[in-house]
Amino acid sequence: MEDAIEAYLPKTGRGRHLVLDPFLGVGTTMVEALKAGCNTMGCEINPFAVLAARAKADCVDLSLKGFGERVDTFRCALERFESGIDRKWGAGGDQAVAAVLETLDAARPPGFRSRIPFFSPPVEAKFLYALGWAAPLPEPDRTLFRAALGATMISYSNYSYEPSLSSRPGAGKPMIENASVVLLVCRKLDEMLEDIEWAQARFGTVWRPRRRVAVHASYFSSNVPARSVSLLITSPPYMNNYHYVRNTRPQVHWLGLIEGADDLRRCEQESFGKFWQTVRQAPQIDLDFCFPDLAEKIRHLRGLNVGRGPYGGPGWANYVTTYFNDSDRFLGLVRRQLRPGGRAVVVIGNSIVQGVEFKVDHLLAEMAERHRLEVEGIQIVRKKRVGNSIIDSSVRNGHHQGKHKTQLYDAALILRA
């Protein structure tokens, strides 16, 4: 992001320029734009990612003294509460904590379900107490505390990110019967305070007056004015079916960022590229635009492993088609929103689906030209990508033997309006 800003925006007068990230994530592009003195905007469908992005973008408005005092008060209050819970639990086990949990029941997310208890009873009591303590804080302190709770909660839960969200027993780890919440949350808050002190001292004067907007919505439903963007920097979801929204399901439920399962399903349906699970059983989906070479490749994919129905080529062809339909809509918006001479840097990777390689960067480049965007180049930014194991899986690679192993990579596609 920093390299793109230096390469494509003037050194002076950056307050007149808008940097856009249509798939904002946790706000890395936004932070780099603010450090450079640019106005910035981003769209993100995942409410927990939006919370983290806003915590970062607004950190320069924070009173360091006030925030530090609140962290110390929180630490003392939660340590006292934890000590009481630990004594009860040590004397009577989970049953002894049940009465405390009843008093905190209103804060428990009603729509959250998990195969095994997400928190053990003593940990759940500690987490709910911490969440309730942070609830009445003023902004931006409240957002920062909630971001810290969300960032640490998997660490003391019965779930794990190995390799993606699953139960600890499923990852070969024991259940957590009891653990400290205050230790990990306050460690995170201390790290955040250190980062904020650095950001305010180093960049406060150029960052503070800049416009910074993190929109909780799909990019397709956002209203970015035409010809308003000087530089677009983004990395859309890759065509790998990774479930970006579902992997933060605990955070969005326990932090009260969604009202229930219907909200989560809406996020999944509106997500860029969708997910294989949401389109695999639909009737055949076709491209919304003319691209004969891509259409032929999808037709070939649809004919693979037909006996497996939605779990074979037909289901994966629906997913790939949906992904490129969304990509075409994305490129149309990029063309409309970039200023004349403005640039877009889109980081994307190739994908292997049922043994068929899709060079997404090259395909997007051809699609961009159809939208009258100039392709200035494609630069490989990483030659080996984490996730190579999917190449050998029967789900992605089909059941073909002896095929050449295709390397996954990341590339930056550079476009000019």
BARO-279188 format. One line per field, with one value per residue (C-alpha): x, y, z; residue number from 0. Coordinates in nm, 3 decimals, decimal comma. Layout:
BEGIN
u <- X:... .
v <- Y:... .
w <- Z:... .
n <- NUM:... .
! end
This chain:
BEGIN
u <- 0,000:0,278:0,461:0,146:0,077:0,435:0,427:0,087:0,007:0,192:0,418:0,229:-0,138:-0,242:-0,530:-0,708:-0,690:-0,913:-0,773:-1,041:-1,033:-1,353:-1,266:-1,133:-1,076:-0,924:-0,808:-0,446:-0,498:-0,685:-0,398:-0,135:-0,347:-0,387:-0,015:0,047:-0,200:-0,473:-0,848:-0,960:-1,270:-1,334:-1,623:-1,639:-1,921:-1,777:-1,887:-1,597:-1,345:-1,523:-1,493:-1,117:-1,074:-1,261:-1,057:-0,740:-0,864:-0,997:-0,711:-0,562:-0,873:-0,808:-0,702:-0,395:-0,414:-0,783:-0,746:-0,452:-0,652:-0,947:-0,720:-0,582:-0,932:-1,048:-0,748:-0,819:-1,192:-1,150:-0,868:-1,097:-1,382:-1,155:-1,019:-1,372:-1,466:-1,149:-1,220:-1,576:-1,469:-1,184:-1,422:-1,723:-1,638:-1,865:-2,178:-2,048:-2,019:-2,374:-2,533:-2,291:-2,364:-2,736:-2,676:-2,484:-2,727:-2,865:-2,526:-2,504:-2,572:-2,910:-2,849:-2,504:-2,468:-2,156:-2,097:-1,925:-1,948:-1,761:-1,638:-1,609:-1,842:-1,573:-1,425:-1,770:-1,844:-1,517:-1,572:-1,930:-1,824:-1,549:-1,793:-2,043:-1,772:-1,676:-2,035:-2,088:-1,747:-1,738:-1,608:-1,348:-1,253:-1,549:-1,456:-1,095:-1,195:-1,437:-1,171:-0,931:-1,193:-1,268:-0,900:-0,828:-1,146:-1,048:-0,732:-0,927:-1,219:-1,266:-1,206:-0,891:-0,772:-0,579:-0,604:-0,936:-1,202:-1,270:-1,291:-0,977:-1,040:-1,068:-0,720:-0,582:-0,588:-0,751:-1,057:-0,988:-1,156:-1,050:-0,823:-0,748:-0,930:-0,780:-0,424:-0,468:-0,712:-0,499:-0,185:-0,363:-0,484:-0,129:0,001:-0,274:-0,188:0,177:0,080:-0,154:0,114:0,345:0,077:-0,020:0,341:0,458:0,154:-0,104:-0,073:-0,130:-0,372:-0,611:-0,763:-0,817:-1,155:-1,177:-1,488:-1,525:-1,859:-2,023:-2,176:-2,102:-1,900:-2,177:-2,429:-2,199:-2,240:-1,886:-1,920:-1,819:-1,468:-1,383:-1,107:-0,743:-0,609:-0,784:-0,583:-0,745:-0,727:-1,068:-1,158:-0,963:-1,135:-1,057:-1,394:-1,234:-1,520:-1,408:-1,736:-1,795:-1,443:-1,537:-1,877:-1,792:-1,681:-1,984:-2,223:-2,058:-1,980:-2,340:-2,242:-2,527:-2,874:-2,885:-2,824:-3,027:-2,777:-2,491:-2,664:-2,721:-2,348:-2,272:-2,514:-2,383:-2,016:-1,801:-1,781:-2,021:-1,919:-1,933:-2,184:-2,431:-2,442:-2,339:-2,696:-2,848:-2,955:-2,676:-2,537:-2,396:-2,168:-2,346:-2,098:-1,932:-1,598:-1,582:-1,248:-1,357:-1,699:-1,530:-1,307:-1,609:-1,791:-1,493:-1,499:-1,873:-1,811:-1,565:-1,674:-2,036:-2,133:-2,068:-2,333:-2,305:-1,988:-1,819:-1,767:-2,126:-2,124:-1,775:-1,863:-2,151:-1,908:-1,647:-1,913:-2,054:-1,704:-1,633:-1,978:-1,901:-1,553:-1,711:-1,943:-1,642:-1,442:-1,738:-1,756:-1,379:-1,402:-1,685:-1,529:-1,166:-1,066:-0,922:-0,564:-0,642:-0,507:-0,624:-0,387:-0,567:-0,381:-0,520:-0,401:-0,453:-0,674:-0,694:-1,048:-1,102:-0,757:-0,821:-0,600:-0,764:-0,510:-0,741:-0,499:-0,479:-0,852:-0,930:-0,687:-0,878:-1,208:-1,072:-0,983:-1,344:-1,438:-1,195:-0,939:-0,576:-0,368:-0,034:0,108:0,086:0,355:0,411:0,432:0,462:0,565:0,456:0,129:0,018:-0,249:-0,063:-0,218:-0,544:-0,369:-0,341:-0,689:-0,951:-1,205:-1,013:-0,798:-1,043:-0,916:-0,663:-0,328:0,013:-0,074:0,182:0,168:0,067:0,218:-0,005:0,105:-0,008:-0,002:-0,072:-0,284:-0,227:-0,503:-0,541:-0,859 .
v <- 0,000:0,242:0,171:0,228:0,563:0,676:0,564:0,697:1,006:1,338:1,415:1,735:1,824:1,472:1,612:1,663:1,292:1,000:0,647:0,377:0,014:-0,164:-0,470:-0,295:-0,586:-0,462:-0,135:-0,173:0,038:0,300:0,332:0,371:0,635:0,833:0,810:0,961:1,246:1,125:1,110:0,750:0,537:0,164:-0,080:-0,402:-0,651:-0,820:-0,619:-0,733:-0,625:-0,287:-0,254:-0,317:-0,075:0,202:0,141:0,199:0,494:0,688:0,616:0,963:1,115:0,927:1,087:0,882:0,974:0,890:0,564:0,455:0,529:0,326:0,031:0,042:0,063:-0,224:-0,433:-0,386:-0,455:-0,767:-0,904:-0,878:-1,046:-1,321:-1,395:-1,444:-1,669:-1,875:-1,929:-2,040:-2,267:-2,417:-2,499:-2,626:-2,657:-2,540:-2,575:-2,316:-2,058:-2,116:-1,858:-1,588:-1,675:-1,631:-1,267:-1,214:-1,406:-1,094:-1,033:-1,383:-1,385:-1,556:-1,668:-1,823:-2,200:-2,420:-2,795:-2,781:-2,504:-2,207:-2,095:-2,298:-2,161:-1,968:-1,820:-1,725:-1,541:-1,349:-1,258:-1,143:-0,932:-0,769:-0,706:-0,546:-0,331:-0,188:-0,128:0,223:0,361:0,669:0,643:0,573:0,393:0,154:0,043:-0,016:-0,227:-0,433:-0,481:-0,611:-0,854:-0,977:-1,015:-1,234:-1,436:-1,741:-1,779:-1,863:-2,038:-2,404:-2,320:-2,266:-2,115:-2,424:-2,406:-2,220:-2,190:-2,533:-2,689:-2,739:-3,116:-3,117:-2,961:-3,217:-2,978:-3,021:-2,821:-2,510:-2,563:-2,225:-1,942:-1,577:-1,327:-1,016:-1,124:-1,154:-0,864:-0,620:-0,734:-0,652:-0,315:-0,228:-0,310:-0,097:0,195:0,171:0,170:0,467:0,669:0,604:0,690:1,015:1,128:1,034:1,102:1,288:1,621:1,471:1,198:1,386:1,632:1,371:1,226:0,857:0,652:0,278:0,173:-0,144:-0,255:-0,442:-0,239:-0,308:-0,118:0,169:0,514:0,623:0,934:0,900:1,019:1,084:0,827:0,906:0,566:0,237:-0,026:-0,354:-0,730:-0,883:-1,225:-1,485:-1,753:-2,017:-2,041:-1,929:-1,834:-1,487:-1,406:-1,740:-1,745:-1,446:-1,583:-1,590:-1,227:-1,090:-1,280:-1,231:-0,863:-0,803:-0,690:-0,887:-0,965:-1,329:-1,602:-1,416:-1,129:-1,374:-1,538:-1,196:-1,123:-1,454:-1,385:-1,032:-1,125:-1,078:-1,403:-1,578:-1,919:-2,260:-2,372:-2,095:-2,158:-2,520:-2,657:-2,373:-2,426:-2,366:-2,013:-1,850:-1,552:-1,216:-1,081:-1,197:-1,369:-1,678:-1,814:-1,797:-1,941:-2,239:-2,298:-2,297:-2,534:-2,773:-2,746:-2,818:-3,149:-3,279:-3,526:-3,492:-3,795:-3,598:-3,342:-3,018:-3,150:-3,203:-2,989:-2,859:-2,712:-2,564:-2,419:-2,228:-2,089:-1,985:-1,824:-1,628:-1,515:-1,373:-1,214:-1,025:-0,942:-0,787:-0,575:-0,470:-0,358:-0,159:0,033:0,089:0,244:0,475:0,587:0,649:0,999:1,035:0,916:0,751:0,406:0,083:-0,172:-0,504:-0,786:-1,125:-1,484:-1,772:-2,063:-2,437:-2,576:-2,948:-2,957:-2,657:-2,352:-2,010:-1,729:-1,479:-1,187:-1,232:-1,294:-0,977:-0,786:-0,890:-0,805:-0,463:-0,378:-0,450:-0,178:0,065:0,047:0,050:-0,241:-0,092:-0,420:-0,736:-0,775:-1,098:-1,005:-1,356:-1,671:-1,921:-1,881:-2,036:-2,288:-2,502:-2,807:-2,745:-2,831:-3,194:-3,221:-3,428:-3,147:-2,883:-3,093:-3,366:-3,722:-3,684:-3,854:-3,761:-3,404:-3,127:-2,947:-2,586:-2,318:-2,072:-1,708:-1,354:-1,076:-0,703:-0,597:-0,226:-0,043:0,317:0,505 .
w <- 0,000:0,093:-0,233:-0,439:-0,269:-0,327:-0,690:-0,797:-0,587:-0,582:-0,286:-0,204:-0,176:-0,079:0,124:-0,209:-0,296:-0,198:-0,153:-0,172:-0,059:-0,171:0,043:0,349:0,585:0,910:0,757:0,647:0,332:0,535:0,784:0,511:0,334:0,658:0,735:0,390:0,456:0,215:0,260:0,265:0,241:0,256:0,228:0,426:0,473:0,783:1,091:1,309:1,045:1,028:1,407:1,386:1,094:1,276:1,591:1,388:1,182:1,481:1,721:1,667:1,828:2,150:2,478:2,565:2,932:2,956:2,769:2,983:3,299:3,170:3,091:3,447:3,597:3,376:3,479:3,850:3,815:3,603:3,821:4,126:3,937:3,804:4,150:4,279:3,987:4,027:4,399:4,328:4,044:4,248:4,531:4,338:3,969:3,687:3,901:4,146:3,865:3,735:3,966:3,847:3,483:3,548:3,647:3,320:3,099:2,926:2,762:2,612:2,233:2,181:1,822:1,866:1,838:1,848:1,844:2,184:2,447:2,303:2,647:2,963:3,237:3,432:3,114:2,987:3,311:3,286:2,920:2,973:3,271:3,061:2,777:3,013:3,171:2,830:2,712:2,863:2,763:2,535:2,181:2,052:2,378:2,356:2,004:2,108:2,409:2,200:1,931:2,198:2,330:1,978:1,892:2,197:2,251:2,044:2,256:2,573:2,400:2,311:1,945:1,742:1,413:1,304:1,008:1,016:1,283:1,435:1,779:1,987:2,007:1,627:1,613:1,861:2,158:2,500:2,606:2,816:3,155:3,295:3,183:3,249:3,029:3,188:3,115:2,738:2,692:2,892:2,711:2,384:2,519:2,631:2,283:2,128:2,357:2,255:1,886:1,932:2,109:1,814:1,555:1,727:1,775:1,425:1,207:1,413:1,231:0,884:0,994:1,224:0,970:0,700:0,608:0,703:0,637:0,699:0,550:0,681:0,352:0,034:-0,215:-0,466:-0,253:-0,159:-0,310:-0,395:-0,617:-0,981:-1,070:-0,703:-0,644:-0,716:-0,610:-0,543:-0,354:-0,264:-0,245:-0,318:-0,177:-0,370:-0,575:-0,313:-0,133:0,195:0,427:0,542:0,720:0,892:1,038:1,256:1,351:1,726:1,726:1,541:1,772:2,112:2,049:1,939:1,590:1,429:1,555:1,456:1,200:0,935:0,943:0,896:0,599:0,445:0,475:0,305:0,020:-0,036:-0,009:-0,319:-0,513:-0,275:-0,142:-0,305:-0,039:-0,132:-0,509:-0,568:-0,574:-0,777:-1,140:-1,391:-1,358:-1,671:-1,725:-1,736:-1,992:-2,312:-2,263:-2,488:-2,362:-1,999:-2,083:-2,255:-1,951:-1,722:-1,960:-1,934:-1,552:-1,548:-1,725:-1,464:-1,195:-1,303:-1,098:-0,782:-0,880:-0,682:-0,517:-0,853:-1,159:-1,187:-0,836:-0,869:-1,213:-1,052:-0,793:-1,052:-1,271:-0,978:-0,883:-1,228:-1,254:-0,934:-1,068:-1,377:-1,162:-0,953:-1,256:-1,387:-1,060:-1,062:-1,408:-1,299:-0,971:-1,074:-1,174:-1,525:-1,488:-1,153:-1,084:-0,927:-0,773:-0,731:-0,555:-0,647:-0,686:-0,924:-0,823:-0,884:-0,910:-0,981:-1,138:-1,365:-1,316:-1,341:-1,377:-1,215:-1,257:-1,635:-1,667:-1,471:-1,692:-2,006:-1,838:-1,732:-2,091:-2,188:-1,936:-2,107:-1,827:-1,936:-1,805:-1,701:-1,585:-1,377:-1,112:-0,922:-0,555:-0,410:-0,592:-0,329:-0,144:0,182:0,098:-0,155:0,013:-0,173:-0,500:-0,389:-0,240:-0,418:-0,367:-0,557:-0,783:-0,875:-0,885:-1,166:-1,112:-1,245:-1,332:-1,321:-0,986:-1,046:-0,822:-0,644:-0,657:-0,576:-0,836:-0,843:-1,137:-1,214:-1,398:-1,516:-1,598 .
n <- 0:1:2:3:4:5:6:7:8:9:10:11:12:13:14:15:16:17:18:19:20:21:22:23:24:25:26:27:28:29:30:31:32:33:34:35:36:37:38:39:40:41:42:43:44:45:46:47:48:49:50:51:52:53:54:55:56:57:58:59:60:61:62:63:64:65:66:67:68:69:70:71:72:73:74:75:76:77:78:79:80:81:82:83:84:85:86:87:88:89:90:91:92:93:94:95:96:97:98:99:100:101:102:103:104:105:106:107:108:109:110:111:112:113:114:115:116:117:118:119:120:121:122:123:124:125:126:127:128:129:130:131:132:133:134:135:136:137:138:139:140:141:142:143:144:145:146:147:148:149:150:151:152:153:154:155:156:157:158:159:160:161:162:163:164:165:166:167:168:169:170:171:172:173:174:175:176:177:178:179:180:181:182:183:184:185:186:187:188:189:190:191:192:193:194:195:196:197:198:199:200:201:202:203:204:205:206:207:208:209:210:211:212:213:214:215:216:217:218:219:220:221:222:223:224:225:226:227:228:229:230:231:232:233:234:235:236:237:238:239:240:241:242:243:244:245:246:247:248:249:250:251:252:253:254:255:256:257:258:259:260:261:262:263:264:265:266:267:268:269:270:271:272:273:274:275:276:277:278:279:280:281:282:283:284:285:286:287:288:289:290:291:292:293:294:295:296:297:298:299:300:301:302:303:304:305:306:307:308:309:310:311:312:313:314:315:316:317:318:319:320:321:322:323:324:325:326:327:328:329:330:331:332:333:334:335:336:337:338:339:340:341:342:343:344:345:346:347:348:349:350:351:352:353:354:355:356:357:358:359:360:361:362:363:364:365:366:367:368:369:370:371:372:373:374:375:376:377:378:379:380:381:382:383:384:385:386:387:388:389:390:391:392:393:394:395:396:397:398:399:400:401:402:403:404:405:406:407:408:409:410:411:412:413:414:415:416 .
! end
